[in-house]
């Protein structure tokens, strides 16, 4: 790594750690290390990152989330450091499965888009016919 890149990396790391407790810094380092191990073992997911956001409260379908995958980021919400590694593995497995279903979601979304376009055009055709019928003497 070039000197300027090393310096930039140190400054960035300092900014990320400001205001964090030593425990939070240690847990985040452990999560980063474990994520690297998972990526190496699986041979994929090198673009995935992890963020520990203890105390963040998020709900889905009426349940409080402990973790979630958002794009290529695994977000861990639990306040309990001892649960973070398990939740990281869970989130990484979810990310892997999302890669498998990504094509299906794209296909379904395109079908929905096409269906909505056809429905809109049909609705407009009907509206034109009704308008014509209502404005005839």
Order of alpha helices (4+ residues) and beta strands (2+ residues): alpha-alpha-beta-beta-beta-beta-beta-alpha
